[in-house]
Amino acid sequence: MSETGRIAVRKTYKLYVGGKFPRSESGRSYLVTGADGTVLANASRSSRKDVRDAVVAARAAQKGWATATAYLRGQILYRAAEMMEGRRAQFAEELRAAEGGSRKQAEARVDATIDRWVWYAGWADKVPQVLGNGNPVAGPYFNLSSPEPTGVVGVIAPQHAPLLGLVSAIAPAIVTGNTVVVIASEKMPLPAVTLGEVLATSDFPGGVVNILTGHTGEMAPHLASHADVNGLDLTGVDDPELARTLEAAAADNLKRVLRPAAEDFLAEPTLKRLRTWTETKTVWHPAGV
């Protein structure tokens, strides 16, 4: 209770699925503590049903998002950067509480996250030119290769970079026309939930990004084995045994897998993740027809 006698209205941390903020189907939650051990919140603990619902939402949105113009996708990513800029102080405070360190360090990570959105937004209409090609062939034909989205991508977000690492995984997947189901950092999920609020007001169609919180080891196997998920980003899997289990489950339905690896998210981004979540379509056409 405050000095004025008011009872503060505390934030309820929910999931972000299909453009909405549902509570977990399981009705469960788990305790989230800060770097100093302070209790920060109770976050939703997602279940297998929540994973399935998120995949359904992502699949329903994928075709429309993939066929949107590259210019539109870039503008929507840029809008996310604008919205984060407006809530910079809130994100910095959540990061400082979760990760520890100084306010200045937290602000620097938020700024890097905003810049990451802008960087990938700029690539939206350049990917086809860089990853596509007109191929020289011997004969009266045109042979053209162009990148297309993989489809629905499951992302296990980095555990120790709950905002910059999260956006570094999401942005390259969605800017190339994929939709994503994200398992947020288990220990530091709150920045991901706040990011969902930003995305909900950034013109993203519902289902393009879906964010789940909870226990990674519980949700990830269901995401890896789901037949309607086309790709799997294992960046946030710290347990080698779990990573092997998830890769084996993904192999059953031929998912494209980005294997876990140490990654410095503060470093300049590259085209690696853009290439990972695209597939190349090659078309032959008779010349002069």
C-alpha positions as CSV (number, residue, x, y, z in Angstrom):
1,M,0.0,0.0,0.0
2,S,1.3,3.5,-0.9
3,E,1.6,6.5,1.4
4,T,-1.7,7.8,0.0
5,G,-3.5,4.7,1.1
6,R,-3.9,3.3,-2.4
7,I,-3.3,-0.4,-3.1
8,A,-1.1,-0.5,-6.2
9,V,-2.5,-2.3,-9.2
10,R,0.2,-4.9,-10.0
11,K,0.8,-6.1,-13.5
12,T,-0.4,-9.5,-14.5
13,Y,2.0,-11.3,-16.8
14,K,0.2,-13.3,-19.4
15,L,1.1,-15.1,-22.7
16,Y,1.0,-13.4,-26.1
17,V,-0.7,-15.7,-28.6
18,G,-2.6,-14.8,-31.8
19,G,-2.4,-11.1,-31.0
20,K,-4.1,-11.5,-27.7
21,F,-3.0,-12.0,-24.1
22,P,-4.5,-15.2,-22.8
23,R,-3.8,-16.8,-19.5
24,S,-2.1,-20.2,-19.6
25,E,-4.5,-23.0,-20.3
26,S,-2.8,-24.9,-17.4
27,G,-3.8,-22.3,-14.8
28,R,-0.2,-22.5,-13.5
29,S,2.4,-19.9,-12.7
30,Y,5.9,-19.8,-11.4
31,L,7.9,-17.3,-9.4
32,V,10.3,-15.0,-11.1
33,T,13.1,-13.4,-9.1
34,G,15.6,-10.6,-9.9
35,A,19.3,-10.8,-10.0
36,D,19.4,-9.9,-6.2
37,G,16.8,-12.5,-5.3
38,T,13.9,-10.0,-5.1
39,V,10.6,-11.4,-6.1
40,L,9.5,-9.7,-9.3
41,A,6.4,-11.4,-10.4
42,N,4.5,-14.6,-11.0
43,A,4.7,-15.5,-14.7
44,S,2.4,-17.9,-16.6
45,R,3.7,-21.5,-16.8
46,S,2.7,-22.7,-20.3
47,S,1.5,-26.2,-21.1
48,R,1.5,-28.5,-24.1
49,K,-1.9,-27.1,-25.0
50,D,-0.5,-23.6,-25.0
51,V,2.2,-24.6,-27.4
52,R,-0.3,-26.2,-29.7
53,D,-2.5,-23.1,-29.6
54,A,0.5,-20.9,-30.4
55,V,1.4,-23.1,-33.4
56,V,-2.2,-22.9,-34.7
57,A,-2.1,-19.1,-34.5
58,A,1.3,-19.0,-36.2
59,R,0.2,-21.2,-39.0
60,A,-3.0,-19.3,-39.6
61,A,-1.0,-16.0,-39.9
62,Q,1.9,-17.4,-42.0
63,K,0.4,-17.2,-45.5
64,G,-0.8,-13.7,-45.1
65,W,2.4,-12.5,-43.6
66,A,4.5,-14.3,-46.3
67,T,2.6,-12.7,-49.1
68,A,2.7,-9.2,-47.6
69,T,5.1,-6.9,-49.4
70,A,8.6,-6.7,-48.2
71,Y,8.1,-2.9,-47.8
72,L,5.2,-3.5,-45.4
73,R,7.1,-6.0,-43.3
74,G,10.0,-3.6,-43.0
75,Q,7.7,-0.8,-41.9
76,I,6.1,-2.9,-39.3
77,L,9.4,-3.9,-37.8
78,Y,10.4,-0.3,-37.8
79,R,7.2,0.5,-36.0
80,A,8.2,-2.0,-33.3
81,A,11.5,0.0,-32.9
82,E,9.5,3.2,-32.5
83,M,7.3,1.7,-29.9
84,M,10.2,0.4,-27.9
85,E,11.9,3.8,-28.0
86,G,8.8,5.2,-26.4
87,R,9.0,2.6,-23.6
88,R,12.7,2.7,-23.2
89,A,12.7,3.5,-19.5
90,Q,10.4,0.6,-18.7
91,F,12.5,-1.9,-20.6
92,A,15.6,-0.6,-19.0
93,E,14.1,-1.0,-15.5
94,E,13.0,-4.6,-16.2
95,L,16.4,-5.5,-17.6
96,R,18.2,-4.0,-14.7
97,A,16.0,-5.9,-12.2
98,A,16.4,-9.2,-14.1
99,E,20.0,-9.1,-15.1
100,G,21.6,-6.8,-12.4
101,G,24.2,-4.2,-13.3
102,S,23.8,-0.5,-13.6
103,R,20.9,1.5,-15.1
104,K,23.4,2.7,-17.8
105,Q,24.2,-0.9,-18.8
106,A,20.5,-1.8,-19.1
107,E,19.8,1.3,-21.2
108,A,22.6,0.4,-23.5
109,R,21.1,-3.1,-24.1
110,V,17.7,-1.6,-24.8
111,D,19.2,0.8,-27.3
112,A,21.0,-2.1,-29.0
113,T,17.7,-4.0,-29.2
114,I,16.0,-1.0,-30.8
115,D,18.8,-0.7,-33.3
116,R,18.5,-4.4,-34.0
117,W,14.9,-4.0,-35.1
118,V,15.9,-1.1,-37.4
119,W,18.8,-3.1,-38.9
120,Y,16.5,-6.1,-39.8
121,A,13.7,-3.8,-41.0
122,G,16.2,-2.3,-43.5
123,W,16.8,-5.8,-44.9
124,A,13.2,-6.5,-45.7
125,D,13.3,-5.5,-49.3
126,K,16.9,-6.3,-49.9
127,V,16.9,-10.0,-49.0
128,P,15.5,-11.1,-52.5
129,Q,18.3,-9.2,-54.3
130,V,21.1,-10.5,-52.0
131,L,19.9,-14.1,-51.6
132,G,18.3,-14.5,-55.0
133,N,19.9,-14.6,-58.4
134,G,19.5,-14.9,-62.1
135,N,21.5,-18.1,-63.0
136,P,23.5,-18.4,-66.2
137,V,22.4,-21.5,-68.2
138,A,23.3,-23.1,-71.5
139,G,20.1,-22.9,-73.5
140,P,17.2,-20.6,-74.4
141,Y,16.0,-20.4,-70.8
142,F,15.8,-18.0,-67.9
143,N,16.8,-19.6,-64.6
144,L,15.8,-17.5,-61.6
145,S,16.4,-18.3,-57.9
146,S,14.5,-16.5,-55.2
147,P,14.3,-16.9,-51.4
148,E,11.0,-17.9,-49.7
149,P,10.1,-18.3,-46.0
150,T,10.5,-21.6,-44.3
151,G,7.1,-21.3,-42.6
152,V,6.5,-21.6,-38.9
153,V,9.6,-21.3,-36.8
154,G,9.9,-22.4,-33.2
155,V,12.4,-20.2,-31.2
156,I,13.8,-21.1,-27.9
157,A,15.0,-17.7,-26.9
158,P,18.5,-17.1,-25.3
159,Q,18.4,-17.6,-21.6
160,H,20.9,-14.9,-20.6
161,A,20.0,-12.2,-23.1
162,P,16.2,-11.9,-22.4
163,L,15.6,-8.9,-24.7
164,L,18.5,-8.3,-27.2
165,G,18.9,-12.0,-27.7
166,L,15.1,-12.5,-28.1
167,V,14.8,-9.8,-30.8
168,S,17.9,-11.0,-32.5
169,A,16.2,-14.4,-32.9
170,I,12.7,-13.1,-33.8
171,A,13.5,-10.3,-36.2
172,P,15.3,-12.2,-39.0
173,A,12.7,-15.0,-39.0
174,I,9.7,-12.7,-39.3
175,V,11.3,-10.1,-41.7
176,T,11.7,-12.9,-44.2
177,G,8.0,-13.9,-44.0
178,N,8.0,-16.6,-41.3
179,T,5.9,-16.6,-38.3
180,V,7.3,-17.7,-34.9
181,V,6.4,-19.4,-31.6
182,V,8.8,-18.3,-29.0
183,I,9.7,-19.9,-25.6
184,A,11.0,-16.9,-23.6
185,S,13.9,-17.0,-21.2
186,E,12.8,-19.2,-18.3
187,K,14.6,-17.2,-15.6
188,M,14.1,-13.8,-17.1
189,P,10.7,-13.8,-19.0
190,L,9.3,-10.4,-18.1
191,P,11.0,-8.4,-20.9
192,A,9.6,-10.8,-23.4
193,V,6.0,-10.3,-22.0
194,T,6.5,-6.5,-22.3
195,L,7.8,-7.0,-25.8
196,G,4.5,-8.7,-26.6
197,E,2.7,-5.6,-25.5
198,V,4.9,-3.6,-28.0
199,L,4.2,-6.0,-30.8
200,A,0.5,-5.9,-30.2
201,T,0.5,-2.2,-30.9
202,S,3.0,-2.2,-33.7
203,D,0.7,-3.3,-36.6
204,F,1.8,-6.9,-36.5
205,P,-1.1,-9.2,-37.6
206,G,-2.1,-11.5,-34.8
207,G,-0.2,-14.8,-34.8
208,V,3.0,-13.5,-36.5
209,V,4.8,-13.6,-33.2
210,N,3.6,-15.7,-30.3
211,I,5.4,-15.6,-26.9
212,L,5.1,-18.3,-24.3
213,T,6.6,-18.3,-20.8
214,G,7.3,-21.2,-18.5
215,H,9.8,-24.1,-18.2
216,T,11.9,-24.6,-21.3
217,G,12.4,-28.3,-20.7
218,E,8.6,-28.9,-20.5
219,M,7.6,-26.9,-23.6
220,A,10.5,-27.4,-26.0
221,P,9.9,-31.1,-26.8
222,H,6.3,-30.4,-27.8
223,L,7.5,-27.6,-30.1
224,A,10.3,-29.8,-31.6
225,S,8.0,-32.7,-32.4
226,H,5.1,-30.6,-33.7
227,A,4.5,-31.6,-37.3
228,D,3.2,-28.1,-38.3
229,V,6.5,-26.4,-37.2
230,N,9.0,-26.1,-40.1
231,G,12.1,-24.8,-38.3
232,L,13.6,-24.8,-34.8
233,D,16.0,-22.3,-33.3
234,L,17.8,-23.9,-30.4
235,T,19.9,-20.9,-29.4
236,G,18.4,-20.8,-25.9
237,V,19.1,-24.4,-25.1
238,D,22.0,-24.6,-22.6
239,D,21.7,-28.3,-21.8
240,P,23.5,-30.4,-24.5
241,E,21.4,-33.5,-23.7
242,L,18.2,-31.5,-24.2
243,A,19.5,-30.1,-27.4
244,R,20.2,-33.6,-28.8
245,T,16.7,-34.7,-27.8
246,L,15.1,-31.8,-29.5
247,E,17.2,-32.3,-32.7
248,A,16.2,-35.9,-32.8
249,A,12.5,-34.9,-32.4
250,A,12.9,-32.3,-35.1
251,A,14.5,-34.8,-37.5
252,D,11.3,-36.9,-37.5
253,N,9.5,-34.4,-39.6
254,L,12.5,-32.9,-41.3
255,K,12.6,-29.5,-39.6
256,R,15.4,-27.1,-40.4
257,V,17.4,-26.6,-37.1
258,L,19.6,-23.8,-36.0
259,R,21.9,-25.5,-33.4
260,P,22.8,-23.9,-30.1
261,A,26.1,-22.0,-30.1
262,A,27.7,-19.3,-28.0
263,E,26.7,-16.0,-29.5
264,D,27.7,-12.4,-28.7
265,F,24.4,-10.6,-29.3
266,L,26.1,-7.2,-28.7
267,A,28.2,-7.9,-31.8
268,E,27.1,-6.6,-35.2
269,P,24.4,-8.9,-36.8
270,T,25.1,-10.8,-40.0
271,L,23.0,-12.4,-42.7
272,K,23.3,-15.9,-41.2
273,R,19.9,-15.9,-39.5
274,L,18.2,-14.4,-42.6
275,R,19.7,-17.2,-44.7
276,T,18.7,-19.9,-42.2
277,W,15.0,-19.2,-42.3
278,T,14.7,-18.9,-46.1
279,E,14.5,-21.6,-48.8
280,T,15.5,-21.1,-52.4
281,K,12.9,-21.6,-55.2
282,T,14.3,-21.9,-58.7
283,V,12.2,-21.3,-61.7
284,W,12.9,-22.2,-65.4
285,H,11.2,-20.2,-68.1
286,P,11.8,-20.3,-71.9
287,A,13.5,-17.2,-73.2
288,G,11.5,-15.1,-75.6
289,V,8.1,-16.5,-74.6
